[in-house]
Amino acid sequence: MHIPPLTIVHVGAFMTGLREGPKHSVQIKLTNGLIRLGHLVLNFSDRDVARASSLFGSRKFGRRAVNRALLAFCRQHRPDILLLGHADMIEPATLAEVQQAVPGVRIAQWNVDPLFEPDNVRRIRSKLDVVAHTFISTAGQPLEKMRESGHAMSFLPNPVDLSVETGRADRVRDLAHDLFYACGNPARPLREICGREWNMDDFIADLARRAPTLRMALAGIGGRPHLHGARYQDVLESCAIGLNISRRADYYLYTSDRIAHLAGNGCVVAIERATGYADYFSGDEMLFFSSLDELADKLKHLAAHPEERMRMGEAGRARYVERFNERAVTQFMVEVIMDACAPEDMPW
């Protein structure tokens, strides 16, 4: 089915200059993908509009204003699709008003937070009465459970975008660091890794004992500062391997979107086998592990064999970009929203 150019209002945490934000974010990549497919995309930052509408710069006190602003914005531009990404400032009642004001508009939401977090499931479900399609970065049984209500749910891979992930660590033999890991908060909540809960400060210390020669680039660990924007990209480009650990590994295909940052920059992705990504990538494309001993041994081996590491990084990058690039991901989303393919299809 040929889909003509559409007007899409994309609501999410876009950067408007009112605050620091990550340039590697999913919302930016999805907008890029939609534009590259030929659609007109109008970004709407719900959080920043709420802040700007409040005398004290508070999202809480700008909530009513941002809902009025989105309704007016949609009336003005008459989108074919209203796409919501973690747009928690927007009320279901406002979406119902948009449906009345813009006949034929199709409303969809996407979410890349885990389904094992009850509050996230609540946020997703809060809009199901007014949203026709939902895209979630978890597959398998957890997604099937979300579909039990009859709502159109689809798996959303974490997209890679080579205008964002511009590094080629896979082409550099001598890099400054062997391993990269970043963590928002090492202790809250604990991460479950290989069947054990860890404070990530303790986990990295344990890994350093097992592999003492590894040169690590760390952010948010042991009180180190977090990395954002260009500095984050610089560090990614300096690292041979990236440790991709999420809160837990037993929700099929759920992972932090950092997997795309790592793979897209040519870093070897080190990820638990239990995540299910071994169904999509071979052991020559990603570093899979099921125990800390296996992880440490493989890290030491690749650090000592840069040519092998480069081949693995290049192969993993090529496969990830082929499967999960921003145009492929958004093409699937548009086809689902416009009823050109079934929500349960996984063309990956």
Buried (B, 14 or more C-beta within 10 A) or exposed (E): EEBEEBBBBBBBBBBBEEEEBBEBBBBBBBBBBBBBBEBBBBBBBBBBBBBBBBEEBEBEBBBBBBBBBBBEBBEEBEBBBBBBBBBBBBBEEBBEBBBEEBEEBBBBBBBBBBBBEEEBBEBBEBBBEBBBBBBBBBBBEBBEEBBEEEBBBBBBBBBBBBEBBEBBBBEBEEBEBBBBBBBEEBEEEBBBBBEEEBBBBEBBEEBBEBBEEBEBBBBBBEEBEEBBEEEBBEBBBBBBBBBBBBBBBBBBBBBBBBBBBBBBBBBBBBBBBBBBBBEBBEEEBBBBBBEBEBBBBBBBEBBEEBEEBBBBBBBBBBBBBEBBBBBBBBBBBBBBBBEEBEBEEEEB
